[in-house]
Amino acid sequence: MTDQQSADLIEFLRKQRQARTFTDQPVSEDQIDAIIEVARWTGSAKNIQPWTLVIVTDPARKQGLAEAGQYTGFLANAPLVIVPVMEGEVPGLHGYDEGRLSERIFLAAEALGLGAGVAWFGAESAQQTARELLDVPAGKSVFSAIGIGHPSPATTKQERRPNPRKPVSELVRRETFGAGR
Ligand SMILES: Cc1cc2nc3c(=O)[nH]c(=O)nc-3n(C[C@H](O)[C@H](O)[C@H](O)COP(=O)(O)O)c2cc1C
């Protein structure tokens, strides 16, 4: 990889942001396959791969998921929703795995020129609604869903919004927690 390719890739990774508004254009089956192939190779604790991905494009089902949680509304207008169904009934160790899986899905979507955003169901009642909508059996959990689509101009504008992060001086310590950078 050339220095320029590395710099471009680092910039690509740095710029990934939450997308919440999408055009009506569907996500193609080839794009879905590419995203799933990247997700499939996500590492997990002991390589357990404690997940199943439910692909949702049915408008009524997406609407149901959108209405389930307090901050899940944007799922209704995402052409594609991918729901990680996790093994077990408490997040525990698998919570880390779910985060890794989701981030890979975001990055694969972005690499295809799409936008992606996570929605968190939160309350147990919202999780239960999502489980029922997706016919998820006992012993498995639904904590989040990922909306994916072609980003609308509103999303592009939102991506340009600063939405600041901690400065490096606050984020990083060298060698010990007590030391400065
Ligand atoms: C675990 C987790 C849960 C989130 N839940 C929601 C959510 O329910 N609804 C939503 O619109 N955004 C949700 N977000 C997105 C965050 O609000 C977003 O990543 C953060 O504000 C940074 O925004 P930016 O990507 O535009 O910089 C969630 C993010 C994470 C990591």
The ligand as a Gaussian input file, in Angstrom:
#p B3LYP/6-31G(d) Opt

LIG

0 1
 C      -24.330000       1.893000      21.266000
 C      -24.904000       3.017000      20.446000
 C      -26.260000       3.257000      20.432000
 C      -26.800000       4.272000      19.628000
 N      -28.149000       4.419000      19.576000
 C      -28.680000       5.299000      18.727000
 C      -30.105000       5.383000      18.570000
 O      -30.857000       4.638000      19.192000
 N      -30.593000       6.281000      17.693000
 C      -29.781000       7.115000      16.972000
 O      -30.304000       7.902000      16.198000
 N      -28.416000       7.088000      17.107000
 C      -27.857000       6.183000      17.944000
 N      -26.492000       6.091000      18.069000
 C      -25.609000       6.969000      17.256000
 C      -24.862000       8.018000      18.108000
 O      -25.789000       8.996000      18.515000
 C      -23.742000       8.594000      17.255000
 O      -22.818000       7.572000      16.966000
 C      -22.992000       9.726000      17.963000
 O      -23.872000      10.765000      18.329000
 C      -21.907000      10.303000      17.074000
 O      -22.525000      10.921000      15.968000
 P      -21.793000      11.090000      14.541000
 O      -21.544000       9.706000      14.040000
 O      -22.749000      11.854000      13.677000
 O      -20.530000      11.831000      14.769000
 C      -25.939000       5.097000      18.861000
 C      -24.565000       4.851000      18.884000
 C      -24.050000       3.823000      19.643000
 C      -22.548000       3.567000      19.620000

